[in-house]
Structure formats: C-alpha cells, structure tokens
Amino acid sequence: MRLDKFLKVSRLIKRRTLAKEVADQGRISINGSQAKASSTVAVGDKLEIRFGQKLVTVEVTSLKETVRKEEAEMLYKIINEEKIEQ
C-alpha cells in the first residue's frame, strides 16, 4: 500500500493530500530511510513522522483498504513519541 494512502486510512494524517505534502517535505522515514508519498508500506515497517515539534514512531501492524474510525488505531502501534528541541 502507498504511504500516503496508509497515513489517511490509519488516520495518522487526516487527508491524503496533506500526507503527500508531509512526505514530499522529507518529514517521514520508513525503516530509517527517507520516504516519498508513493513509497510502499508493508506490515512490520517502522514509520517515523515529524509533526512540528513532535517525532512519532509507529509500527505497521495491519494493512486494509478501508476501515471504520474505531478500527483505524488497530492498523498501527505507537512505539515512541518524543518532543524535538529546535
């Protein structure tokens, strides 16, 4: 599954266009390497996403094309959340 679609379906980022912009700015990495919006996400991958002053690390646990809002958090597991000093 494409990175931008996974971020939207999992509701880590609300809109796919926003997920594409964040990826194109270089603020997302998959397993330690820089990711583009079109990068492929697989189960077991670790994503690092920078949201402003926060760095969130999640592990992909499941891939589905569509999920209900209540089930979205089952697609990933948060490993780490930390504030970034700038």
N, C-alpha and C positions, 0 to 999 in steps of 0.2 A: 504494500500500500504506500502511496506517496506520503511524504512527510506532512505537507500542508493539509491533506485530507485527514490524516490521523489526528493532527492537532485540533481540527474542527470537530470531528466525530467524538473525540475524547473530552471535548470542551475545555482543554487546556488553554486554547485561544478561541474566542467566540466566532470569528469569521475566517473563512479560508483566504480571502484577500489579505487580511491582516497577518495571517500565518505566513503567507508568501513574502510579504514585506519584511517581517522579522527575520526570516531565513535568509533573504537576499542581503540584509544588513550584516550578516555574519554573526548573529547572536544565538545560533543553535548549532550544537555539535552532536553527532551520533557516534558513540563509542570512541570519543576523543578526537574525531576528525570533523572538520568543517562540513556543514550540510547545506544543500540547496533545497528549495521547495520541492523539487522533483526527486529528491533522494528517496530511496526505498527504505521503509521501516519494516523490521521483522520482529517476531516475538523474541524477547531476551535482550534486545538492544537497549542501551542506556542513552537517554537524551539529556543534554544539559542546555537549559534555556535561560537566557538572561532577560529578566523583566525589570527594567530600570535599575534599581539598587539591589535587586534580589537575584540569586542564582538558584534555580530549581533543578535537581537531578531526579529523573524518573526512569523506571524500568518498564518497558512494554510487556504486558502480561497476556494480552489478547488483541486480535485484530477482527473487527467487524465493520461492514459497510455502513450500517445504521444501528443506532442504539437509542433507547429512551433516556431521558435526562437522568433518571435514578440509576441507570446501569452504566453511565459514562465512566464513573470512577473505577469500575472493575476492569477497564482496559489498561490501566497502568498502576504502578505502585510508587509512591514518593519515597525516594531513598534519602535525599538530603535537601534542606532548604537553608540557605545562608545569606546574610547581608553582605554586600560588596562595598568596600570602602573606596572612595574615589578622590 
